[in-house]
Amino acid sequence: MDTFVQLTLNGLTLGSVYALIALGYSLVYGILKLLNFAHGDVFMVGSFIGFGVLQLLGGATDPVLPLWPLLIVITVSAMAGCAVLGVVIERFAYRPLRDAPRIAPLISALGVSFFLAYSMQVLFGAEQRDYDAFSLDNGKLFLSGFDIGNVRVPLLRIVIIVAAFLLMIVLWLLVTRTRTGKAMKATSYDREAAAMMGIDIDRVIVVAFVLGSALAGAAGVLFALRAPTFPAIGFLAGLKGFTAAVIGGIGSVPGAMAGGLILGFAEAYTQGYISTKWSDLLVFVILIGFMIFRPQGLFGRPDIKKV
Amino acid sequence: MSGFDHDDRHQQGSPSEPQPGARKASEAEAPTSPAVGRDEWVARHGERRARRGGVLGTLEERLAVVPWWVWLTLFVAAACTVPLFSESGYVRRVAFDTVVFMLLALGLNVVVGWGGLLDLGYVAFFGIGAYAYALLASDKYDIHVPTIALIPLVALIGGIAGWLVGLPSRRLTGDYLAIVTLFFFQVFLTATNNGDDVFGRNLTNGPNGILDVDVFSFFGWSLPRVTSTGQFSVRYLYVALAIFGLVYVALRLLNDSRTGRAWRSLREDALAAEVMGMPVNTLKLMAFAFGASVAALTGSVAAALNGSVFPQNFEFPLLITVYTMVILGGAGSQVGVVLGAIIVSVLLEVLREPGDARGLFYLVILLALVGVFRPSLRLAIVLGGTAVLGFVAHLVAGRVDDAWTAGVAEDSGRIAGWVSDWVIVPTQLAGWVPAVSYVTLIALALGLTLVEGWRRVALLIPTLYLAAFVWENVLLDAPESTRYVVLGGLLVAMMIARPQGLLGEKRVEIV
């Protein structure tokens, strides 16, 4: 029972980070029908921005700010930095290819992903960077918290889960309750028709990139609070995020959340009950299963091709 | 004119007695006459292309008459003479690696260039081939299949693996396929890395790889890897070239066949192809299988030469490298992807060596500037301005603090001395300088694409100098990563500036 609780907790933490990444994929895919391979690397850059800002503010052992403002400043700066990065990527790598054959922006995205990963490696080396979150406020994030049975739930996990869900709720409200959200939805249904109705398509696409990349930046910080980050991390994170988006139904916001959690739980339980090494394989099997039996995912609408 | 003549003759012929020969000739030679079911613009594509005048145009026309297999023979023969020019084992080894890359690019071209499918698991098939060879011809399981049987077997295994991985693509298109294949790649890496402990059994030795793989041996005549002097054995270069020739011819014939035409139709418009009754799914799977089979075949050559396989040999950078080759050369064109493979392979080797990399960097910048501006006043202004800016900056920096210009430029290279008088290379860089200068450089370079005219010229001067600064201070310090930064940037730039690559056909979008 304790193992189960512990694994559920692991799955929830991991899953909420995956869900944040998946949302970025979903938003962009929903509107542009573009698989943004560089998204995982935006996540990685986010975790590095967080690390850099933490060092600027004195490092984990001797920060100039108290714990909560510090965490907020780190997260917000990573989100802002990633949002800018996302806009730049869209403007220079994808926009010129908007009417090109579909394979062209995909290859461009691949190039951006590679460029980002190795640029970080050139600038900061391939070694792992640890936020050293344990030193923050004398280990408060790890030592305080509450118990479920015999399982300790450290404050850090609560912070990650709550922050991730807060961001998702904010995004959900943005997408469903605002004019921009409506415009995004219209654009995702039919870009041309939306343009004819007076929606500024370029603006909608930029907004999608801003939101998606900001979420990836936040995910980068939340992830790196628990585990060290390094330039090559974006690849796997992006892969998992996209898988989560596909499971949930790409283009759907609640789908991305559900997909992220499913993926997180699947990985946590495999690692706990079967083997830590083979969890990727299980995720792959789940992905293939969804691709074959339910390509539109849990919440997606079937892709009906009009000619 | 000739079209007019043909039409005339056609009209003179009795309508009840059509002359099949004449009609055929008139259709083939008279692109000016409108024809049903034929798009004018597309039909005249070749004509427009041929209309390149001047000496170059004539030369191109003459060269186009020579059949492709003559070129291929000449090329392979020329490649065989590489060992005559260089005794160095390094050069020969690079030549061999280049042939391996050429083979990989040819295989990927089948999937991406002809089939129009984004296969991001391609390198996994290369790995599968290498592992299949290593497991079936080494002491690991004490199986030693004769080479002559093993090479086709490995190609077959690769083909089957490709078919299986392609299966989900039956219901999926483009992007989903990309992610499935990418994930397959990841699973391949997981499997090979953790293959030393599959339910307690050791299948692939995990990260330690498989050592002591057999060398090629044909009918009892075995090919040692190294010569008696311990150098790379050039015989593997010949074997690889022979395989390259065979694969090239086989794929060329395949592309000219019914299947090849069907692939092209699939690439242009899968839906239309399906409506025309093409077995789209089978065709996709075939493209996958052929590509994978070539990759696996190449894997066996690489495994035999290296004598070992490790999971690290088949990672993501290799995938991007092969993609860059195909995209740079021109997806869809066999000559193009081979050219791309040669360029990228040599480029990666040059970038390994800081001295050579420096020379290449300035040469490329210079050529690019001349190519963009042509000899003109603007070119002179840009070059002169950059040079002056550099000397002034260097002078000022030297006056302020000697240490700012005292950093020794990386030793070797002919122009190192000249560069060290021009670019600021501090002995010790402050921690923030690399990141800030790098990001500023990217911002400036992107900004260049937004402005026009004289503003662009003015912005170009600081950009160039900053580029030299970043190159000397940041990128040359990490050549391994720089190589891949260059590849990534190249991919994006190619997609935007020239998506058809160097030699590819420009895709005609028919609406």
Interface residues (C-beta under 8 A of the other chain):
Chain A: Y29 K33 L34 L35 V88 R91 F92 A93 P96 L97 A100 P101 R102 I103 A104 P105 L106 I107 S108 L110 G111 V112 S113 F114 F115 L116 A117 Y118 S119 Q121 V122 L123 F124 G125 A126 F235 L236 L239 F242 T243 V246 K277 W278 D280 L281 V283 F284 L287 I288 M291 I292 P295 K305 V307
Chain B: V112 G116 L118 L120 P168 R171 L172 G174 D175 Y176 A178 I179 V180 L182 F183 F184 Q186 V187 T190 A191 N194 D197 L271 F316 P317 I320 Y323 I327 P434 A435 Y438 L446 T449 V474 L475 A478 S481 T482 Y484 V485 L487 G488 G489 L490 L491 V492 M495 I496 P499 R507 E509
